[in-house]
């Protein structure tokens, strides 16, 4: 199951609007609609019914929402925990400086960074 599609569905139910869910996730409204359609196809169920100027959620859709909201909250918490873990940092690191400042200051800065990474 695509978790993004599930998140867009949960946001649509919570906000009672595909337009607001699209804005929240920096997407277009048609993209949210397509994501929900893909989720419906994947699960082989109908999650919502389009009414004139309103959305109506099926019993299955409400059930999916109730069970998915805590799951997505746990995933967000897990992402946050992993992002803020105290393990060593990896990746590219760049320092921009003039040659004079780099000659005078770069060695102590790098030494300090090296000491921080060993803690």
Secondary structure, 3 states (H helix, E strand, C coil): CCHHHHHHHHHHHHHCCHHHHHHHCCCCHHHHHHHHHHHHHHHCCCCEEEECCEEEECHHHHHHHHHHHHHHHHHHHHHHHHHCCCCCCCCCCCCCCCHHHHHHHHHHHHHHHHHHHCC
